[in-house]
Amino acid sequence: MLSLFQNIIIRRTMLCLCAAVILWGGCGISDITAAQGSGLPVVNNSRVDSYSSSADIGAARKELYEQMSAATGIPWFRFAAVDQYERTIAKKSKPDSPATTRLTGITITPAVWSGPLNPNQGDTSPASISFFGGFGRDGSGDGLADPENDADVLYSVANHLLQYGDSANDFSIAIWEYYHNGRAAQRINQFAKLFEHFGRLDLSGNAFPLPLGNLYSYRSTWGTGRSWGGARIHEGTDLFAPQGMTVRSTCYGIVETKGWNRYGGWRIGIRDIENRYHYYAHLAGYDKSVSRGDIVTPGQTIGWVGSSGYGNPGTQGKFPPHLHYGIYRDRGIIEWAFDPYPLLKQWENKEYKALKNKKKVH
């Protein structure tokens, strides 16, 4: 997570640090045994290596969120949303780094956890961490504030959120104050909305963007050149189909953008729970039931194949009707496109297989 104290660290001088160290040494903070700030019930901690499957891990995560919700009054899906955002933007571990045993992916830097002026950046004493204005709290009841303990991390997040209130707007403000990043605040609110709506963590189902059949054709066109509007590459796959063919959502997600784009014409953008942005362009029109902020499911109609784009709003017919489908991944600061063709083939084949199995049953 981004530092809550970024500006403070920049402004503070070494003189303040020295004064704090002297004060800390003289007062014997490590011997203080004051109670935790809010006195809320504690939550048990678990290890990810205690479970044999991803389903079990997901169930354990949700149980942890619900326990923390019961302890703090913060809805479970808000903890889930923060954790999901952290895990979707996490950098790949180095090959020689040990595998994490934590259930959650929320990481807090030592300067934030222990306090920017704390001389012990590995501090786990709740009292001294609190003295130095650190983020860390003891949520497991073991007397330590451990940044590698899921219960402690979630309780610390809860402590931050509770300072702002319990409404949805308060939650948005608290997230902004933590990350100081509008993109992060938007994503976490989107994830919270999805988790709250479906009531579960597993939102992994997908669908092919067009109805299965022999009326469409596509191949990998990733990276081919485009000249209209300036030199650029093709960031997606073109699925050629008859004008007006149904276009479907490929995922569980939330409609993030809808409207005209001079390149993509009438287009819709949908954000899924893995922080991937699904881009559907050159549409002939939209399903009237789909608006920005709405939640969609795999296979749901969102619009129809067209030939809009390459000009001002309403421009049509500069190319054959087709669906341009692109997919982008958010890494916190930037969002980058990747080739959707392998996923499209995977979703198409999986859907064909499901249809065959359904016919066998009947």
N, C-alpha and C positions, 0 to 999 in steps of 0.2 A: 504494500500500500504506500501511497505517497505520504510524505512526512507532514504531520500536522504542524510541525514546528519549523518548517523550512525558512520562513521569514525571520523567526526568532533567532535561529542559529546564525543567520547572516548578520543580524544586527548586534548580537551580544559580543562583547569583547573578551579578550583573555583575562582581563582584570576581573570581570564578573565570575568567570570560571574558577579562578584562583580563590576568590572570596567564598564561593560556594563549597569548594573542596575543604577550605579551612573550617567553615561552619559545620560541615558534615562531620569532619574528624573530631571537632570539639564537643559535639552534642551527643555522639554515640547513637546515631539513628538506627544502626543495625540492631540495637537492643530493644527498640520500641516494639510493642506488641499490640498496638491499637487495632481495633476491629475493622473489618472491611467497611468501605464507605456506606453502602446502602443496607447492609445486613440482610440481603435477599438470600433465599435458599441456594445451596450449592448444587452443582450438576456433576454427575459421574463422567469420567473420561474413558475413551476406548482407543484401540489401535486398529489400523486398517489391515494389518497382517493377521488379525484374529478371524477374518472372514474368508470364505472359500470362493465366493462369486461376486460379480459386480452388482447383482441384485441384492445380495446380503449387505454389501457396502452401502448401497443406496438406502436400504432400509435402516441401517445403523445411523447414517447421516441424518435422516429425517427424524429418527428418535432423539438424536442429540439436539436438533433444532427445536423439537417439541418440548424437551425437558427444559431447555433454556427459555423457551417461550413461557412455560408454566412458572419458571422462577422469576422472570422479569416483566411479564405482561406484553412483551413485544411479539407480534405475530411471527410464527415459525417461518413463513415464506419470505420475510425480510432478511432473516439470517441466511436462508437458502440463496437468496438473490445476491447478497454480498459475496458469499462463498463461491457461487457459480461464476460471478464476474472474475474473481481472483483466479479461479482455476482455468478460465478460458483465455486469460491474457498471460498466464505463467510462462516464463521462458523455459526451454528445454534444459533439463539438468545436464551437467557435465558428465561425461562417461564414467569418470572415476568418483563421482559423488555418491554417497550412500542413498539408498532408496528411502523415501519418507515413510514413516509409519503412522502419520496422522490421517484422520478421516477428512478433515477440512483442508482447504488450500489457502486460507487467509494467512498472509505473512506480514509481519510488522518489523520494521528495521530496529536495530538495537537502540539508536538514538531516540526513536519515538517510544519504544517500549519502556526503556529505563529512564528516559528523561535526557534532554540534550546536554545538560550540564552535569549529569551524573558521572563521576570519575570511574565508576564500575559499569561499563556498558554490557556486562553479562549479569547484571543484578537481577535477582529473583525475590528479593525481600519486598513484600507489598508496602511496608512502611517507608522504606527509603525511596522506593520508586515513586510513591505518592509525594514524598517531600520534594523530589526534584521535578515534579510535574509530569511524570511518566504516564504512559498509557496503560501499562500492565496492571492487571488485577488477578486475585486468586478466585477462580470460579469452581475449583474442584474440592476446596476445603482442606488441602494438604499443607496450608501455611506458606505456599510458594506461589509466585506469579511467574509462570514458566511460559515463554513464547512458543514452546514446542508442545504445549498441552492444549488440546482442542477446547476443553471446557474453560480454561483460563482465557484463551483467545476470544471465544464467543462472549464470555462474560465481560471482557474488556470492551468489545464492540458494543455490547448492550449498555454499558456504563456511559459510553460516548453518546449513543442514540437517545438515552433517557434524559440527557441534558437539554434536549431540544423539544421534547414532547412526544406524543404518541399518535398524532394524526399523520395522514399520508403526506401532507405538505411539510410537516415537521421532519418526517423521515427524509424527504428530498433535500431539505436544508442541511440536515446532519450529514448526509452523504456528500453534499457539495463541500461542506466545511472540512470533511476528512480528506477528500481527494483533490479539491480545487481543480476539478476537471469536469466540464459540462458533458463530455462524452461518457465518462464513467457514471455520472448521475443518471443520464438517460438510460443507459444499458441496465443498470441495477433496478431502476423503476420498471423497465419493461419486463425483466426477469421476474420481479416480484408479482407483477400483474398476471403473468403466465402461470406461475406456481399457485397463486391464489385461485385462479379460475379453474384449473384442472385438479387441484388438491393433491398433486403428486409430483415427484421429482423426475420420473422417467417420461420424457417427451421426445422419444427418439424415432418415432415412425416417420416414413417418407412415402411419397407417391411420385409417379412420372408426371411431368407437367401437362401432357396431352392425353386424351383418352386412347387406350391401346387400340391398335389396328394397323391397316396398311395404307392409310391416307397421308401419312407424314413420312419424312425422310430427314436424316441428319448424319453428320460425320464430324470428326474433330476439326474445328477451324480455329483453334486457339493460336494466337500470335500472328495470324495473317495480317497483311497490311490493309489499312483503311486510309482514304485520302480526303473524304468529305469533312470539312471543318478543320483540316490540318492533318499532317502525318501522325498516325497513331496505330496501335495494334488492336486486333480484335480480342476483346477480353470476355469471351464467352463462347457459346455454341448456338448456331442457327438451326432451328427446327422448322423446315419448310412444310407448310400445311395449307389446306384450303382456307380462304377468307371466312372468318366467323367460327372456326373450330374452337371448342371450349379450351380455355387455359385454366389449369388447376394449381392450387398451392402444392408445393412439394413437401411441406413441413408443417409442424405445429409452430406457430409464430405470431407475431404482432405486426400489423401493417404500419410501416415506418414512413413511407413516402407514397404519394399518389398524385399524378398530374402529368403535365407536359414537360418533356425534356427535348431540346432541339436536336439531339442525336437520336434518342430512343423513342421519340414521339410520346404517345400515351403509355405510360409505364407505371408499374407498381413495384415497391421494394418491401420485402418482408424480412424481419429479423427473427432468427430462431434462437433456441435456448443455448446453443453452442456458440453464440455470438457471430453467426454467419449471416450475411446479408444476401438474400435471394432477389435477383433483379430480373423482371419480366418486361420486355420492351417491344415496341412497334404494335401495340394492341389496337384493335378496332374500337374497343370500348371496355367499360368495366361492368361487373355485376353491381347492381344498385344497392345491394345489401352490404357491400364492402366499403368501409371508410377508414381514414387514418386513425390509428389507435385501436382498431378492431382486432380481435383474436381470430385466427383462422386455423383450420385443421388440414392434414394431408388429404388431397383429392377434392377439396372444396373449390367450387368455381369462383374465380376472381375476375375473369374477363374473357376476351375472344381474340383469336389471331387476326392480325391486320397488316397494314403496310404504312403505318404512320411514322413520321419523323423526317429528319434531315431538312428542317426548316422551321418556320413560325408555327404557332399553334394551329392545328387543323391540317397541316401538310400531309398528303396521302399519295401513295402510288409511285414513289420514286424507285421502288424495288418490288420484287414479288412478295406476296404475303408470307410471313414467317414469324415465329417467336424467337426473339433473341433472349437466351437465358444465360445469366451470369451469376457468379457466386463470389463473395468477398469475405475475408476474415478480418475481424478487428483485433488488433494487438495492443489496444490501449491508447496509443499515440497516433498510429497510422492504420489504414485499412488497405489491404492488398487483395488483388484478384488472383484466383487460381483456376486451372482448367476444370470445368464442370463435366466434361465428357465422360470420364470414368464413373462418376456418380450417376449420371443419367443412364448409362448402360446397366449399372448395378440395380437402380430402381426399376427400370423397365423389365429386366430379367426376373427380378424378385416378384413383380406384379404378375407377370405371365405365369410364373411358377405357382403363385397363390391361386390364380384362376383355374389352372389345370387340376390342382389338388381339390378345389371346390367342386369341380365337375365330377371328379372321381367319387367324392363322398355322396353326391346325388345320383 
